Amino acid sequence: MKWPPTLCWTSPTTKNGNRHFQVKSYGGKKDKRWVQLFPLKDKNSLVKISWDDLKTNWKSGWKILPKD
């Protein structure tokens, strides 16, 4: 996957009631890359994850999710 990351992501699991996130910032080099995301419903809440976790477990873009 290409660096820098795409803007929109769907989490594999719910994080504080949210699954759709947008990139706020990113940084690092090589194996130390990280991405800071915020959920669409709460722009003040931030999640910081490694680039490896994002590209391996998350889906790029906002995916349509089944109802709970």
HELIX and SHEET records of a PDB file:
HELIX    1   1 LYS A   30  LYS A   32  5                                   3    
HELIX    2   2 TRP A   51  ASN A   57  1                                   7    
SHEET    1   A 5 VAL A  47  SER A  50  0                                        
SHEET    2   A 5 TRP A  34  PRO A  39 -1                                        
SHEET    3   A 5 ASN A  18  GLY A  27 -1                                        
SHEET    4   A 5 CYS A   8  LYS A  15 -1                                        
SHEET    5   A 5 LYS A  59  SER A  60 -1                                        
END                                                                             
